[in-house]
Amino acid sequence: HTTVSFYVRALRTIFNRAIKANDIEKTLYPFGKDGYEVPAVKRVKKVLSREQLKQLFEAKPKTPEQQKAKDFWFFSYSCYGMNIKDIAQLRYSQFAGNTLKFIRAKTQTTGKKKQKEVVVYLTDFAKGIIEKYGNPNTHPKQFIFPILNEVTSEADKRTKVQNFTRFINQNFKKMAVAEGITADISTYWARHSFATNAIRQRASMEFVSEELSHT
């Protein structure tokens, strides 16, 4: 169902654009009332409890790779579940002492006139990760982390983000398995663990919605 939904939503967009451009008649539109309904799929949220988070945070990595994966996983978590693509694209111009300000890469191409800026208030841990892994060149236009560089093509940037995400997932998973938690863990869990635990700690839905850049 997820795959069907993914492809059919793209096909629906093509139909809408073709109709808007007068390339096809509106009567040929197969969606909407009395037409085909794109299946809605409810994703299962992957969440770690506070106890599991504490256990992983205090766990001792067995390799430098596991340490780096752990650091970036918890950086994502402490930055309100910031995804890896957004982390890779952070620049020093967005970093101001105790905050990071950014617009989610996922929403930058939605066509909305007003892009929602997310403001992350940094913990001492998060600031420590920037200090530990950040580029020594702190020019405002410089990427904070040496994951990407300016001369990289868009296709190569996508590959580098995917490779770095895979690096975190593979090594953090080894640590989680050693701790007897789960073999299914990934960077995806950081985002939903932040949201769920914030709500459990009585954060308002408005706050969580705003920090996740959700409507």
Backbone torsions as a table, in degrees:
resi	resn	phi	psi	omega
1	HIS	NA	-38.9	-179.9
2	THR	-63.5	-43.5	-179.4
3	THR	-65.2	-43.9	178.5
4	VAL	-60.0	-46.9	-179.9
5	SER	-60.0	-42.7	-177.9
6	PHE	-60.0	-47.0	-177.3
7	TYR	-76.3	-39.0	-175.1
8	VAL	-70.2	-33.3	176.8
9	ARG	-63.5	-36.6	176.3
10	ALA	-67.5	-40.2	178.4
11	LEU	-64.0	-38.9	178.6
12	ARG	-61.6	-40.2	177.7
13	THR	-61.8	-40.9	178.4
14	ILE	-62.6	-42.7	176.9
15	PHE	-59.6	-47.0	-178.8
16	ASN	-61.1	-40.3	179.3
17	ARG	-69.3	-38.4	-179.8
18	ALA	-66.3	-39.3	177.8
19	ILE	-67.0	-43.2	179.7
20	LYS	-62.1	-34.3	179.9
21	ALA	-85.9	2.6	-178.9
22	ASN	62.0	29.7	176.8
23	ASP	-82.8	-28.3	177.3
24	ILE	-136.8	162.1	178.7
25	GLU	-77.9	146.9	-179.5
26	LYS	-63.2	-26.7	-179.1
27	THR	-66.2	-17.5	179.9
28	LEU	-84.1	-5.3	-178.4
29	TYR	-64.8	118.8	-173.6
30	PRO	-90.1	-0.1	-175.2
31	PHE	-105.8	-177.1	176.0
32	GLY	84.8	-160.3	-177.2
33	LYS	-59.7	130.6	-178.8
34	ASP	66.3	9.7	177.9
35	GLY	-114.6	-159.5	-179.4
36	TYR	-77.0	132.3	177.6
37	GLU	-103.2	125.1	178.1
38	VAL	-66.3	127.6	-177.8
39	PRO	-63.7	132.8	177.0
40	ALA	-92.4	129.0	-177.0
41	VAL	-117.0	124.7	177.4
42	LYS	-90.6	115.2	-178.6
43	ARG	-77.7	141.5	176.0
44	VAL	-78.5	124.1	-177.9
45	LYS	-78.1	133.1	-179.9
46	LYS	-96.6	115.6	-171.4
47	VAL	-134.5	137.3	171.6
48	LEU	-101.3	141.7	177.4
49	SER	-74.9	168.2	177.1
50	ARG	-59.2	-38.6	-179.4
51	GLU	-65.7	-42.2	178.5
52	GLN	-66.9	-39.6	177.1
53	LEU	-61.1	-44.2	179.3
54	LYS	-62.2	-42.9	-179.8
55	GLN	-61.9	-43.8	-179.9
56	LEU	-70.9	-36.9	-179.5
57	PHE	-65.9	-34.2	-178.7
58	GLU	-90.6	-7.3	-179.1
59	ALA	-66.9	148.4	179.6
60	LYS	-97.4	111.8	178.7
61	PRO	-62.0	147.1	-177.9
62	LYS	-90.1	-16.1	-177.9
63	THR	-139.1	160.0	175.0
64	PRO	-60.0	-32.8	179.2
65	GLU	-65.7	-41.3	177.5
66	GLN	-65.4	-37.4	178.6
67	GLN	-62.7	-45.2	-179.6
68	LYS	-65.6	-41.9	178.7
69	ALA	-62.3	-43.9	177.9
70	LYS	-61.0	-45.3	-178.9
71	ASP	-59.0	-46.1	-177.0
72	PHE	-75.7	-30.9	175.9
73	TRP	-63.3	-46.7	-179.0
74	PHE	-75.4	-23.9	171.6
75	PHE	-64.3	-44.0	176.7
76	SER	-58.9	-47.5	-179.3
77	TYR	-60.7	-47.6	-176.2
78	SER	-71.5	-18.1	175.7
79	CYS	-97.4	39.1	174.5
80	TYR	63.5	32.5	177.7
81	GLY	76.4	29.7	178.5
82	MET	-58.5	131.1	-178.4
83	ASN	-78.6	165.8	-170.6
84	ILE	-66.4	-34.7	178.1
85	LYS	-61.8	-42.0	178.4
86	ASP	-67.4	-37.3	176.7
87	ILE	-62.3	-44.9	-178.4
88	ALA	-63.6	-29.6	-175.7
89	GLN	-93.9	2.2	179.3
90	LEU	-65.2	139.1	176.7
91	ARG	-120.1	160.0	-178.0
92	TYR	-64.5	-22.7	177.3
93	SER	-65.6	-20.1	-179.7
94	GLN	-92.3	-4.2	-175.7
95	PHE	-105.9	119.4	-178.8
96	ALA	-136.3	87.3	176.0
97	GLY	64.9	-90.1	-176.1
98	ASN	-106.5	6.0	-177.6
99	THR	-135.6	156.0	168.2
100	LEU	-123.2	135.0	177.3
101	LYS	-122.3	129.8	-178.7
102	PHE	-155.1	161.9	172.3
103	ILE	-110.6	128.4	-176.5
104	ARG	-57.7	131.5	178.8
105	ALA	-58.7	-31.0	-178.1
106	LYS	-64.0	-28.6	-176.7
107	THR	-103.9	-2.6	-175.7
108	GLN	-68.3	-24.1	-176.9
109	THR	-109.2	20.7	-177.9
110	THR	-79.2	-13.8	-179.9
111	GLY	88.9	-2.3	178.4
112	LYS	-71.2	138.3	-178.1
113	LYS	-68.1	-41.0	-178.3
114	LYS	-102.0	104.3	177.7
115	GLN	-82.5	134.9	-176.8
116	LYS	-83.3	121.6	178.7
117	GLU	-88.1	130.8	177.6
118	VAL	-95.8	131.7	178.0
119	VAL	-110.4	118.6	-179.4
120	VAL	-106.0	125.2	175.4
121	TYR	-91.7	118.3	-169.8
122	LEU	-81.4	135.0	171.7
123	THR	-81.2	169.3	176.2
124	ASP	-60.7	-35.5	178.0
125	PHE	-61.3	-49.2	-178.0
126	ALA	-61.8	-42.1	178.1
127	LYS	-64.7	-33.2	177.6
128	GLY	-66.6	-35.5	178.4
129	ILE	-67.9	-39.8	176.9
130	ILE	-63.1	-41.5	179.4
131	GLU	-67.1	-37.2	-176.5
132	LYS	-74.1	-43.1	-172.6
133	TYR	-110.9	-7.1	-173.9
134	GLY	-68.2	152.7	175.7
135	ASN	-61.0	135.8	177.6
136	PRO	-64.8	-27.4	175.7
137	ASN	-80.9	109.1	-174.7
138	THR	-101.2	27.7	175.8
139	HIS	-58.5	139.8	-176.4
140	PRO	-50.8	-32.3	-178.6
141	LYS	-85.7	-5.7	-177.5
142	GLN	-77.3	139.8	171.9
143	PHE	-62.0	138.8	179.9
144	ILE	-64.7	-48.1	-177.8
145	PHE	-105.0	141.7	-178.1
146	PRO	-78.6	52.0	176.8
147	ILE	-92.2	-40.1	179.1
148	LEU	-120.0	166.7	171.4
149	ASN	-143.1	166.4	-171.9
150	GLU	-65.5	-29.9	-174.7
151	VAL	-85.8	-4.7	-179.2
152	THR	-73.4	135.0	177.5
153	SER	-70.0	164.1	-179.3
154	GLU	-61.7	-38.5	178.8
155	ALA	-64.8	-41.9	178.9
156	ASP	-68.0	-36.0	177.3
157	LYS	-60.9	-43.6	179.2
158	ARG	-60.9	-43.3	179.7
159	THR	-63.7	-42.1	-179.1
160	LYS	-65.5	-39.1	177.3
161	VAL	-65.5	-42.8	178.8
162	GLN	-63.0	-42.4	-179.7
163	ASN	-65.5	-40.3	-179.7
164	PHE	-68.9	-38.6	176.3
165	THR	-62.6	-42.8	178.4
166	ARG	-63.3	-39.7	177.9
167	PHE	-59.5	-46.4	179.4
168	ILE	-63.3	-48.1	-176.9
169	ASN	-60.5	-46.9	-176.9
170	GLN	-63.5	-44.4	-175.4
171	ASN	-80.3	-34.9	177.6
172	PHE	-70.0	-33.5	178.0
173	LYS	-62.7	-41.2	178.5
174	LYS	-60.1	-40.2	-180.0
175	MET	-68.3	-41.9	179.5
176	ALA	-63.6	-41.1	178.7
177	VAL	-63.7	-42.4	178.8
178	ALA	-62.1	-28.7	178.9
179	GLU	-88.2	-0.2	178.0
180	GLY	71.4	29.4	-176.7
181	ILE	-95.4	-70.7	-180.0
182	THR	-163.3	149.4	176.4
183	ALA	-96.3	1.1	-173.5
184	ASP	-98.6	2.0	-170.9
185	ILE	-70.8	149.2	178.9
186	SER	-155.9	179.0	177.7
187	THR	-62.9	-25.8	178.2
188	TYR	-57.8	-32.8	-177.9
189	TRP	-67.6	-29.9	-176.5
190	ALA	-61.4	-43.1	-177.7
191	ARG	-63.4	-48.9	-176.8
192	HIS	-77.7	-27.0	174.3
193	SER	-67.2	-40.7	176.8
194	PHE	-60.0	-50.7	-175.5
195	ALA	-62.1	-48.3	-176.7
196	THR	-65.2	-45.6	-178.4
197	ASN	-69.9	-31.2	176.1
198	ALA	-63.8	-43.1	179.2
199	ILE	-67.0	-40.2	178.0
200	ARG	-63.7	-27.3	177.6
201	GLN	-90.7	16.6	173.5
202	ARG	72.1	24.5	169.0
203	ALA	-69.1	147.7	-178.0
204	SER	-72.7	153.0	176.3
205	MET	-61.8	-33.4	179.7
206	GLU	-63.2	-42.6	179.3
207	PHE	-63.0	-49.0	-177.3
208	VAL	-64.4	-43.2	178.5
209	SER	-58.8	-43.9	-178.5
210	GLU	-66.1	-43.1	-177.3
211	GLU	-72.7	-25.1	175.9
212	LEU	-86.8	-5.2	-176.8
213	SER	60.3	42.0	178.0
214	HIS	-102.8	154.2	171.9
215	THR	-81.9	NA	NA
